[in-house]
């Protein structure tokens, strides 16, 4: 088994608000192995980004880690002070933000921003920083880096700005790269280029990556393993092919069914209803009010994780031996068959 570089155990995070405690992350556990990409997927508000902010120690002032451990190289990051985080944040664990325009200083030249990341983290002296910054720009595919070095963010396209944000994140040769929806604001062609770049960097540097997204389609060819989150909990966890070809949780079925597909001849599926109010998380399975396959027990008792395989687990009462046998919706079964055919064709080329 691969070396575990990060272990999250029973993590619980809440936020104080004028209306009460918002239970954003509820008792989640997962491991990240060296050299792998773990995707965390789910709708907005499911707790994905809060989880990564807890790992990096950048929760807002009203956020609190109420329980659990975040273990990295013998350190419990859940209990680290800001001073202790200085040796980890940006140096060992780095973050690629969702919106590159707001992540960059609009009135500072690009080259200086990369140099600043190098100098402040002591990854390079002032004398070495410029050459290192130019090297990083070349590595992430910025053309004519000597010229672009002295330009401002507004002179770059969205895709190029995201490449600069990735360059800054790589400045200190981190071991873990967290990508928080890094392709959301980009068109499909540029999305593919950024995903390919992240994959190349992962292979070259033996990076471990946590990839946050609401779109399962984005991570189909990127992730080694996938964790599906809903209402602050992980509801399904497995290898990428297990989640895409043999999903077990009705929420995963709904996410996969709502993915755009060029071959779909019917109206695109949308998940009915809205996510629950996390001020007052619902009893039982949090997805039961939106789930057409919900059982009576779902309204009363949260399901445990049922083992599908040694690497695949799902929290749904449908996997209980006493539950009625239910198949995924027809639209999803047809989609899975198309994905399998495409994979087979691609493998035969």
C-alpha atoms as a printed R data frame, in Angstrom:
    type eleno elety resid chain resno       x      y       z
1   ATOM     1    CA   UNK     A     1   0.000  0.000   0.000
2   ATOM     2    CA   UNK     A     2   1.206  3.532  -0.797
3   ATOM     3    CA   UNK     A     3   2.562  5.711   1.984
4   ATOM     4    CA   UNK     A     4  -0.095  7.867   3.621
5   ATOM     5    CA   UNK     A     5   1.089 11.473   3.541
6   ATOM     6    CA   UNK     A     6  -2.050 12.988   5.123
7   ATOM     7    CA   UNK     A     7  -4.684 11.442   7.389
8   ATOM     8    CA   UNK     A     8  -7.937 13.165   8.318
9   ATOM     9    CA   UNK     A     9  -9.736 11.434  11.176
10  ATOM    10    CA   UNK     A    10 -13.242 12.240  12.428
11  ATOM    11    CA   UNK     A    11 -12.947 15.923  11.470
12  ATOM    12    CA   UNK     A    12 -15.796 18.166  12.623
13  ATOM    13    CA   UNK     A    13 -15.932 21.893  11.793
14  ATOM    14    CA   UNK     A    14 -18.624 24.424  12.670
15  ATOM    15    CA   UNK     A    15 -19.183 28.166  12.286
16  ATOM    16    CA   UNK     A    16 -20.742 30.583  14.735
17  ATOM    17    CA   UNK     A    17 -23.448 32.753  13.185
18  ATOM    18    CA   UNK     A    18 -26.130 35.145  14.414
19  ATOM    19    CA   UNK     A    19 -28.646 32.319  13.998
20  ATOM    20    CA   UNK     A    20 -26.585 29.629  15.761
21  ATOM    21    CA   UNK     A    21 -23.960 26.989  14.953
22  ATOM    22    CA   UNK     A    22 -23.572 25.978  11.307
23  ATOM    23    CA   UNK     A    23 -22.430 22.339  11.198
24  ATOM    24    CA   UNK     A    24 -20.340 22.551   8.037
25  ATOM    25    CA   UNK     A    25 -18.236 19.361   8.293
26  ATOM    26    CA   UNK     A    26 -19.477 16.400  10.313
27  ATOM    27    CA   UNK     A    27 -17.141 13.633  11.400
28  ATOM    28    CA   UNK     A    28 -15.321 12.914   8.129
29  ATOM    29    CA   UNK     A    29 -12.269 10.693   7.638
30  ATOM    30    CA   UNK     A    30  -9.999 10.064   4.637
31  ATOM    31    CA   UNK     A    31  -6.352  9.416   3.746
32  ATOM    32    CA   UNK     A    32  -4.187 10.938   1.024
33  ATOM    33    CA   UNK     A    33  -1.390  8.742  -0.314
34  ATOM    34    CA   UNK     A    34   1.884  9.982  -1.732
35  ATOM    35    CA   UNK     A    35   1.696 10.633  -5.458
36  ATOM    36    CA   UNK     A    36  -2.095 10.246  -5.786
37  ATOM    37    CA   UNK     A    37  -4.926 12.591  -6.696
38  ATOM    38    CA   UNK     A    38  -7.937 12.489  -4.387
39  ATOM    39    CA   UNK     A    39 -11.031 14.304  -5.664
40  ATOM    40    CA   UNK     A    40 -13.609 15.610  -3.192
41  ATOM    41    CA   UNK     A    41 -16.870 16.292  -5.018
42  ATOM    42    CA   UNK     A    42 -20.304 17.565  -4.081
43  ATOM    43    CA   UNK     A    43 -22.703 20.473  -4.481
44  ATOM    44    CA   UNK     A    44 -21.885 23.949  -3.208
45  ATOM    45    CA   UNK     A    45 -22.215 24.015   0.561
46  ATOM    46    CA   UNK     A    46 -21.381 20.331   1.052
47  ATOM    47    CA   UNK     A    47 -18.253 21.113   3.094
48  ATOM    48    CA   UNK     A    48 -15.527 20.533   0.481
49  ATOM    49    CA   UNK     A    49 -13.722 23.874   0.731
50  ATOM    50    CA   UNK     A    50 -14.200 24.077   4.510
51  ATOM    51    CA   UNK     A    51 -12.346 20.763   4.794
52  ATOM    52    CA   UNK     A    52  -9.358 22.107   2.865
53  ATOM    53    CA   UNK     A    53  -9.338 25.371   4.815
54  ATOM    54    CA   UNK     A    54  -9.211 23.350   8.030
55  ATOM    55    CA   UNK     A    55  -6.231 21.399   6.637
56  ATOM    56    CA   UNK     A    56  -4.418 24.654   5.831
57  ATOM    57    CA   UNK     A    57  -5.409 26.411   9.060
58  ATOM    58    CA   UNK     A    58  -7.139 29.256   7.234
59  ATOM    59    CA   UNK     A    59 -10.665 28.968   8.618
60  ATOM    60    CA   UNK     A    60 -12.306 32.383   9.146
61  ATOM    61    CA   UNK     A    61 -12.490 33.780  12.664
62  ATOM    62    CA   UNK     A    62 -15.926 32.305  13.347
63  ATOM    63    CA   UNK     A    63 -14.841 28.803  12.254
64  ATOM    64    CA   UNK     A    64 -13.824 26.163  14.803
65  ATOM    65    CA   UNK     A    65 -12.435 22.644  14.542
66  ATOM    66    CA   UNK     A    66 -14.607 20.950  17.153
67  ATOM    67    CA   UNK     A    67 -13.070 17.504  16.914
68  ATOM    68    CA   UNK     A    68 -10.852 15.144  14.989
69  ATOM    69    CA   UNK     A    69  -7.263 15.020  13.782
70  ATOM    70    CA   UNK     A    70  -5.401 16.178  10.655
71  ATOM    71    CA   UNK     A    71  -2.117 14.268  10.694
72  ATOM    72    CA   UNK     A    72   0.804 15.349   8.490
73  ATOM    73    CA   UNK     A    73   4.334 14.081   9.166
74  ATOM    74    CA   UNK     A    74   3.557 13.451  12.805
75  ATOM    75    CA   UNK     A    75   1.941 16.867  13.298
76  ATOM    76    CA   UNK     A    76  -1.725 17.260  14.161
77  ATOM    77    CA   UNK     A    77  -2.607 20.302  12.054
78  ATOM    78    CA   UNK     A    78  -5.950 20.570  13.847
79  ATOM    79    CA   UNK     A    79  -4.064 21.667  16.960
80  ATOM    80    CA   UNK     A    80  -1.291 23.782  15.366
81  ATOM    81    CA   UNK     A    81  -0.893 27.475  16.170
82  ATOM    82    CA   UNK     A    82  -0.424 30.074  13.406
83  ATOM    83    CA   UNK     A    83   3.297 30.109  14.235
84  ATOM    84    CA   UNK     A    84   3.570 26.343  13.831
85  ATOM    85    CA   UNK     A    85   1.676 26.531  10.534
86  ATOM    86    CA   UNK     A    86   4.413 28.767   9.067
87  ATOM    87    CA   UNK     A    87   6.553 25.692   8.401
88  ATOM    88    CA   UNK     A    88   3.697 23.923   6.584
89  ATOM    89    CA   UNK     A    89   1.353 26.356   4.849
90  ATOM    90    CA   UNK     A    90   2.641 27.274   1.388
91  ATOM    91    CA   UNK     A    91   5.828 25.261   1.908
92  ATOM    92    CA   UNK     A    92   4.658 21.677   2.396
93  ATOM    93    CA   UNK     A    93   0.945 22.096   1.630
94  ATOM    94    CA   UNK     A    94  -0.019 24.672  -0.991
95  ATOM    95    CA   UNK     A    95  -3.308 25.947  -2.414
96  ATOM    96    CA   UNK     A    96  -4.489 26.812  -5.927
97  ATOM    97    CA   UNK     A    97  -7.454 29.159  -5.562
98  ATOM    98    CA   UNK     A    98 -10.708 28.986  -7.505
99  ATOM    99    CA   UNK     A    99 -10.616 32.531  -8.899
100 ATOM   100    CA   UNK     A   100  -7.149 33.506 -10.188
101 ATOM   101    CA   UNK     A   101  -8.137 37.150 -10.685
102 ATOM   102    CA   UNK     A   102  -8.972 37.681  -7.018
103 ATOM   103    CA   UNK     A   103  -6.004 35.529  -5.921
104 ATOM   104    CA   UNK     A   104  -3.536 37.855  -7.667
105 ATOM   105    CA   UNK     A   105  -2.716 41.450  -6.689
106 ATOM   106    CA   UNK     A   106  -4.095 43.552  -9.592
107 ATOM   107    CA   UNK     A   107  -1.542 46.365  -9.134
108 ATOM   108    CA   UNK     A   108   1.599 44.221  -8.779
109 ATOM   109    CA   UNK     A   109   3.541 42.817 -11.714
110 ATOM   110    CA   UNK     A   110   3.263 39.060 -12.176
111 ATOM   111    CA   UNK     A   111   6.980 38.421 -11.813
112 ATOM   112    CA   UNK     A   112   7.148 40.306  -8.533
113 ATOM   113    CA   UNK     A   113   4.238 38.277  -7.137
114 ATOM   114    CA   UNK     A   114   6.029 34.998  -7.860
115 ATOM   115    CA   UNK     A   115   9.296 36.403  -6.451
116 ATOM   116    CA   UNK     A   116   7.481 37.531  -3.299
117 ATOM   117    CA   UNK     A   117   6.222 33.972  -2.698
118 ATOM   118    CA   UNK     A   118   9.794 32.670  -3.059
119 ATOM   119    CA   UNK     A   119  11.454 35.269  -0.829
120 ATOM   120    CA   UNK     A   120   8.850 35.287   1.967
121 ATOM   121    CA   UNK     A   121   8.986 31.509   2.236
122 ATOM   122    CA   UNK     A   122  12.799 31.607   2.097
123 ATOM   123    CA   UNK     A   123  12.797 29.270  -0.888
124 ATOM   124    CA   UNK     A   124  15.190 31.659  -2.650
125 ATOM   125    CA   UNK     A   125  17.214 34.769  -1.949
126 ATOM   126    CA   UNK     A   126  16.304 38.055  -3.663
127 ATOM   127    CA   UNK     A   127  19.160 37.472  -6.083
128 ATOM   128    CA   UNK     A   128  17.943 33.976  -6.998
129 ATOM   129    CA   UNK     A   129  14.234 34.767  -7.005
130 ATOM   130    CA   UNK     A   130  13.943 36.271 -10.479
131 ATOM   131    CA   UNK     A   131  15.590 33.346 -12.261
132 ATOM   132    CA   UNK     A   132  13.538 30.903 -10.221
133 ATOM   133    CA   UNK     A   133  10.337 32.848 -11.042
134 ATOM   134    CA   UNK     A   134  11.146 32.716 -14.755
135 ATOM   135    CA   UNK     A   135  11.788 28.982 -14.454
136 ATOM   136    CA   UNK     A   136   8.393 28.483 -12.783
137 ATOM   137    CA   UNK     A   137   6.676 30.499 -15.525
138 ATOM   138    CA   UNK     A   138   8.291 28.278 -18.161
139 ATOM   139    CA   UNK     A   139   7.300 25.154 -16.237
140 ATOM   140    CA   UNK     A   140   3.603 26.105 -16.222
141 ATOM   141    CA   UNK     A   141   3.621 27.005 -19.910
142 ATOM   142    CA   UNK     A   142   3.737 30.822 -19.945
143 ATOM   143    CA   UNK     A   143   5.107 31.887 -23.364
144 ATOM   144    CA   UNK     A   144   7.841 34.564 -23.502
145 ATOM   145    CA   UNK     A   145   8.287 34.613 -19.703
146 ATOM   146    CA   UNK     A   146  10.958 37.348 -19.855
147 ATOM   147    CA   UNK     A   147   8.360 39.716 -21.363
148 ATOM   148    CA   UNK     A   148   5.317 38.502 -19.364
149 ATOM   149    CA   UNK     A   149   7.351 38.809 -16.139
150 ATOM   150    CA   UNK     A   150   6.814 42.588 -16.163
151 ATOM   151    CA   UNK     A   151   3.113 42.536 -17.032
152 ATOM   152    CA   UNK     A   152   0.079 42.883 -14.759
153 ATOM   153    CA   UNK     A   153  -2.696 40.315 -14.159
154 ATOM   154    CA   UNK     A   154  -5.212 42.152 -16.386
155 ATOM   155    CA   UNK     A   155  -2.860 41.554 -19.339
156 ATOM   156    CA   UNK     A   156  -3.272 37.773 -18.965
157 ATOM   157    CA   UNK     A   157  -6.185 35.579 -20.015
158 ATOM   158    CA   UNK     A   158  -8.095 33.578 -17.397
159 ATOM   159    CA   UNK     A   159  -6.208 30.396 -18.250
160 ATOM   160    CA   UNK     A   160  -2.827 32.159 -18.094
161 ATOM   161    CA   UNK     A   161  -3.709 33.746 -14.748
162 ATOM   162    CA   UNK     A   162  -4.543 30.282 -13.392
163 ATOM   163    CA   UNK     A   163  -1.141 29.064 -14.614
164 ATOM   164    CA   UNK     A   164   0.494 31.899 -12.668
165 ATOM   165    CA   UNK     A   165  -1.451 30.939  -9.519
166 ATOM   166    CA   UNK     A   166  -0.210 27.357  -9.991
167 ATOM   167    CA   UNK     A   167   3.360 28.649 -10.396
168 ATOM   168    CA   UNK     A   168   3.075 30.540  -7.088
169 ATOM   169    CA   UNK     A   169   1.672 27.432  -5.384
170 ATOM   170    CA   UNK     A   170   4.639 25.402  -6.672
171 ATOM   171    CA   UNK     A   171   7.244 27.973  -5.641
172 ATOM   172    CA   UNK     A   172   8.342 26.097  -2.504
173 ATOM   173    CA   UNK     A   173   8.174 22.576  -3.960
174 ATOM   174    CA   UNK     A   174   5.248 21.455  -1.754
175 ATOM   175    CA   UNK     A   175   4.421 17.810  -1.114
176 ATOM   176    CA   UNK     A   176   0.653 18.381  -1.198
177 ATOM   177    CA   UNK     A   177  -1.205 20.625  -3.641
178 ATOM   178    CA   UNK     A   178  -4.835 21.508  -2.903
179 ATOM   179    CA   UNK     A   179  -6.758 22.638  -5.979
180 ATOM   180    CA   UNK     A   180 -10.008 24.360  -4.978
181 ATOM   181    CA   UNK     A   181 -12.205 24.297  -8.110
182 ATOM   182    CA   UNK     A   182  -9.284 25.598 -10.239
183 ATOM   183    CA   UNK     A   183 -11.177 25.329 -13.554
184 ATOM   184    CA   UNK     A   184 -14.619 26.685 -12.601
185 ATOM   185    CA   UNK     A   185 -14.296 30.079 -14.324
186 ATOM   186    CA   UNK     A   186 -12.626 28.691 -17.468
187 ATOM   187    CA   UNK     A   187 -14.081 27.489 -20.755
188 ATOM   188    CA   UNK     A   188 -13.961 23.784 -21.612
189 ATOM   189    CA   UNK     A   189 -10.825 23.934 -23.789
190 ATOM   190    CA   UNK     A   190  -8.829 25.866 -21.187
191 ATOM   191    CA   UNK     A   191 -10.177 23.563 -18.448
192 ATOM   192    CA   UNK     A   192  -8.653 20.604 -20.264
193 ATOM   193    CA   UNK     A   193  -5.296 22.394 -20.585
194 ATOM   194    CA   UNK     A   194  -5.190 23.265 -16.867
195 ATOM   195    CA   UNK     A   195  -6.128 19.698 -15.879
196 ATOM   196    CA   UNK     A   196  -3.405 18.338 -18.171
197 ATOM   197    CA   UNK     A   197  -0.896 20.776 -16.640
198 ATOM   198    CA   UNK     A   198  -1.815 19.716 -13.093
199 ATOM   199    CA   UNK     A   199  -1.429 16.061 -14.094
200 ATOM   200    CA   UNK     A   200   1.980 16.706 -15.657
201 ATOM   201    CA   UNK     A   201   3.200 18.558 -12.551
202 ATOM   202    CA   UNK     A   202   1.919 15.755 -10.323
203 ATOM   203    CA   UNK     A   203   3.876 13.130 -12.277
204 ATOM   204    CA   UNK     A   204   7.031 15.249 -12.540
205 ATOM   205    CA   UNK     A   205   7.150 16.248  -8.852
206 ATOM   206    CA   UNK     A   206   5.489 13.135  -7.328
207 ATOM   207    CA   UNK     A   207   2.923 15.498  -5.807
208 ATOM   208    CA   UNK     A   208  -0.096 14.442  -3.804
209 ATOM   209    CA   UNK     A   209  -3.183 16.397  -4.881
210 ATOM   210    CA   UNK     A   210  -6.555 17.095  -3.291
211 ATOM   211    CA   UNK     A   211  -8.871 18.263  -6.066
212 ATOM   212    CA   UNK     A   212 -12.074 20.034  -4.964
213 ATOM   213    CA   UNK     A   213 -14.938 20.298  -7.453
214 ATOM   214    CA   UNK     A   214 -18.729 20.189  -7.781
215 ATOM   215    CA   UNK     A   215 -18.403 18.566 -11.223
216 ATOM   216    CA   UNK     A   216 -17.629 14.844 -11.380
217 ATOM   217    CA   UNK     A   217 -16.944 15.188 -15.095
218 ATOM   218    CA   UNK     A   218 -13.926 17.409 -14.420
219 ATOM   219    CA   UNK     A   219 -12.110 14.725 -12.422
220 ATOM   220    CA   UNK     A   220 -13.032 11.688 -14.535
221 ATOM   221    CA   UNK     A   221  -9.531 11.445 -16.047
222 ATOM   222    CA   UNK     A   222  -7.606 13.079 -13.211
223 ATOM   223    CA   UNK     A   223  -8.529 11.422  -9.901
224 ATOM   224    CA   UNK     A   224  -7.187  8.141  -8.557
225 ATOM   225    CA   UNK     A   225  -9.831  8.075  -5.807
226 ATOM   226    CA   UNK     A   226 -13.026 10.045  -5.250
227 ATOM   227    CA   UNK     A   227 -14.817 11.095  -2.051
228 ATOM   228    CA   UNK     A   228 -18.419 12.265  -2.532
229 ATOM   229    CA   UNK     A   229 -19.632 14.767   0.084
230 ATOM   230    CA   UNK     A   230 -23.141 15.824   1.004
231 ATOM   231    CA   UNK     A   231 -24.303 17.988   3.923
232 ATOM   232    CA   UNK     A   232 -20.894 17.931   5.598
233 ATOM   233    CA   UNK     A   233 -20.401 14.160   5.369
234 ATOM   234    CA   UNK     A   234 -18.620 11.788   3.011
235 ATOM   235    CA   UNK     A   235 -21.350  9.523   1.579
236 ATOM   236    CA   UNK     A   236 -19.300  7.438  -0.862
237 ATOM   237    CA   UNK     A   237 -15.606  6.741  -1.275
238 ATOM   238    CA   UNK     A   238 -13.730  4.638  -3.810
239 ATOM   239    CA   UNK     A   239 -11.372  4.379  -6.737
240 ATOM   240    CA   UNK     A   240 -12.299  6.602  -9.666
241 ATOM   241    CA   UNK     A   241 -13.509  3.700 -11.832
242 ATOM   242    CA   UNK     A   242 -15.647  2.375  -8.959
243 ATOM   243    CA   UNK     A   243 -17.396  5.717  -8.495
244 ATOM   244    CA   UNK     A   244 -17.973  6.237 -12.223
245 ATOM   245    CA   UNK     A   245 -18.846  2.676 -13.281
246 ATOM   246    CA   UNK     A   246 -20.391  1.178 -10.136
247 ATOM   247    CA   UNK     A   247 -21.762  3.975  -7.889
248 ATOM   248    CA   UNK     A   248 -23.909  2.867  -4.962
249 ATOM   249    CA   UNK     A   249 -25.177  5.979  -3.178
250 ATOM   250    CA   UNK     A   250 -28.316  7.658  -4.616
251 ATOM   251    CA   UNK     A   251 -26.626 11.056  -4.242
252 ATOM   252    CA   UNK     A   252 -23.722  9.866  -6.411
253 ATOM   253    CA   UNK     A   253 -26.305  8.569  -8.901
254 ATOM   254    CA   UNK     A   254 -27.876 12.039  -8.981
255 ATOM   255    CA   UNK     A   255 -24.525 13.816  -9.479
256 ATOM   256    CA   UNK     A   256 -23.531 11.497 -12.318
257 ATOM   257    CA   UNK     A   257 -26.965 11.751 -13.959
258 ATOM   258    CA   UNK     A   258 -26.729 15.557 -13.978
259 ATOM   259    CA   UNK     A   259 -23.394 15.616 -15.848
260 ATOM   260    CA   UNK     A   260 -23.688 17.064 -19.385
261 ATOM   261    CA   UNK     A   261 -23.197 14.403 -22.065
262 ATOM   262    CA   UNK     A   262 -23.062 14.980 -25.822
263 ATOM   263    CA   UNK     A   263 -24.900 11.691 -26.393
264 ATOM   264    CA   UNK     A   264 -27.822 12.470 -24.087
265 ATOM   265    CA   UNK     A   265 -30.994 12.917 -26.143
266 ATOM   266    CA   UNK     A   266 -33.245 13.757 -23.193
267 ATOM   267    CA   UNK     A   267 -33.557 16.839 -21.007
268 ATOM   268    CA   UNK     A   268 -30.600 17.125 -18.638
269 ATOM   269    CA   UNK     A   269 -31.395 15.718 -15.193
270 ATOM   270    CA   UNK     A   270 -31.364 18.105 -12.232
271 ATOM   271    CA   UNK     A   271 -31.397 17.118  -8.564
272 ATOM   272    CA   UNK     A   272 -34.763 18.180  -7.064
273 ATOM   273    CA   UNK     A   273 -34.920 20.426  -4.011
274 ATOM   274    CA   UNK     A   274 -32.054 22.167  -2.258
275 ATOM   275    CA   UNK     A   275 -29.326 21.076   0.180
276 ATOM   276    CA   UNK     A   276 -30.390 21.105   3.854
277 ATOM   277    CA   UNK     A   277 -29.893 24.025   6.225
278 ATOM   278    CA   UNK     A   278 -26.806 23.090   8.214
279 ATOM   279    CA   UNK     A   279 -27.939 25.170  11.164
280 ATOM   280    CA   UNK     A   280 -30.288 22.264  11.784
281 ATOM   281    CA   UNK     A   281 -29.007 19.161   9.949
282 ATOM   282    CA   UNK     A   282 -31.865 16.760   9.209
283 ATOM   283    CA   UNK     A   283 -32.279 13.528  11.135
284 ATOM   284    CA   UNK     A   284 -31.346 10.297   9.414
285 ATOM   285    CA   UNK     A   285 -29.848 10.408   5.923
286 ATOM   286    CA   UNK     A   286 -29.465 14.109   5.070
287 ATOM   287    CA   UNK     A   287 -30.328 13.385   1.405
288 ATOM   288    CA   UNK     A   288 -33.622 11.609   2.140
289 ATOM   289    CA   UNK     A   289 -35.924 14.555   1.310
290 ATOM   290    CA   UNK     A   290 -34.455 14.784  -2.212
291 ATOM   291    CA   UNK     A   291 -33.995 11.045  -2.703
292 ATOM   292    CA   UNK     A   292 -36.652  9.164  -4.678
293 ATOM   293    CA   UNK     A   293 -35.154  5.893  -3.404
294 ATOM   294    CA   UNK     A   294 -35.344  6.819   0.313
295 ATOM   295    CA   UNK     A   295 -36.490  4.157   2.743
296 ATOM   296    CA   UNK     A   296 -38.432  4.767   5.956
297 ATOM   297    CA   UNK     A   297 -35.301  4.241   8.026
298 ATOM   298    CA   UNK     A   298 -33.592  7.105   6.127
299 ATOM   299    CA   UNK     A   299 -35.839  9.600   7.911
300 ATOM   300    CA   UNK     A   300 -34.787  8.323  11.342
301 ATOM   301    CA   UNK     A   301 -31.278  6.926  11.260
302 ATOM   302    CA   UNK     A   302 -28.131  7.929   9.345
303 ATOM   303    CA   UNK     A   303 -26.721  4.986   7.386
304 ATOM   304    CA   UNK     A   304 -23.299  3.559   8.269
305 ATOM   305    CA   UNK     A   305 -20.664  2.860   5.636
306 ATOM   306    CA   UNK     A   306 -21.290 -0.428   3.869
307 ATOM   307    CA   UNK     A   307 -18.299 -2.164   2.270
308 ATOM   308    CA   UNK     A   308 -18.674 -2.680  -1.474
309 ATOM   309    CA   UNK     A   309 -15.044 -3.748  -2.011
310 ATOM   310    CA   UNK     A   310 -11.729 -3.326  -0.194
311 ATOM   311    CA   UNK     A   311 -11.478  0.177  -1.691
312 ATOM   312    CA   UNK     A   312 -15.142  1.135  -2.120
313 ATOM   313    CA   UNK     A   313 -17.552  2.193   0.660
314 ATOM   314    CA   UNK     A   314 -20.967  3.856   0.534
315 ATOM   315    CA   UNK     A   315 -23.266  5.205   3.240
316 ATOM   316    CA   UNK     A   316 -26.724  4.149   2.091
317 ATOM   317    CA   UNK     A   317 -29.364  1.845   3.590
318 ATOM   318    CA   UNK     A   318 -29.918  0.422   0.089
319 ATOM   319    CA   UNK     A   319 -26.819 -1.728   0.688
320 ATOM   320    CA   UNK     A   320 -28.282 -3.290   3.815
321 ATOM   321    CA   UNK     A   321 -29.082 -6.980   3.128
322 ATOM   322    CA   UNK     A   322 -32.671 -6.339   4.260
323 ATOM   323    CA   UNK     A   323 -33.243 -3.472   1.788
324 ATOM   324    CA   UNK     A   324 -35.188 -3.938  -1.463
325 ATOM   325    CA   UNK     A   325 -33.050 -4.318  -4.580
326 ATOM   326    CA   UNK     A   326 -32.910 -0.998  -6.429
327 ATOM   327    CA   UNK     A   327 -31.083 -0.261  -9.681
328 ATOM   328    CA   UNK     A   328 -29.628  3.148 -10.618
329 ATOM   329    CA   UNK     A   329 -31.914  5.251 -12.845
330 ATOM   330    CA   UNK     A   330 -32.089  4.278 -16.504
331 ATOM   331    CA   UNK     A   331 -30.413  7.499 -17.686
332 ATOM   332    CA   UNK     A   332 -27.407  6.695 -15.493
333 ATOM   333    CA   UNK     A   333 -27.215  3.041 -16.556
334 ATOM   334    CA   UNK     A   334 -27.144  4.136 -20.197
335 ATOM   335    CA   UNK     A   335 -24.502  6.772 -19.429
336 ATOM   336    CA   UNK     A   336 -22.288  4.209 -17.663
337 ATOM   337    CA   UNK     A   337 -22.533  1.880 -20.667
338 ATOM   338    CA   UNK     A   338 -21.455  4.729 -22.962
339 ATOM   339    CA   UNK     A   339 -18.520  5.575 -20.663
340 ATOM   340    CA   UNK     A   340 -17.418  1.932 -20.656
341 ATOM   341    CA   UNK     A   341 -17.588  1.753 -24.464
342 ATOM   342    CA   UNK     A   342 -15.554  4.947 -24.821
343 ATOM   343    CA   UNK     A   343 -12.950  3.670 -22.337
344 ATOM   344    CA   UNK     A   344 -12.667  0.403 -24.248
345 ATOM   345    CA   UNK     A   345 -12.311  2.236 -27.580
346 ATOM   346    CA   UNK     A   346  -9.673  4.533 -26.113
347 ATOM   347    CA   UNK     A   347  -7.734  1.587 -24.686
348 ATOM   348    CA   UNK     A   348  -7.807 -0.132 -28.102
349 ATOM   349    CA   UNK     A   349  -6.335  2.839 -29.955
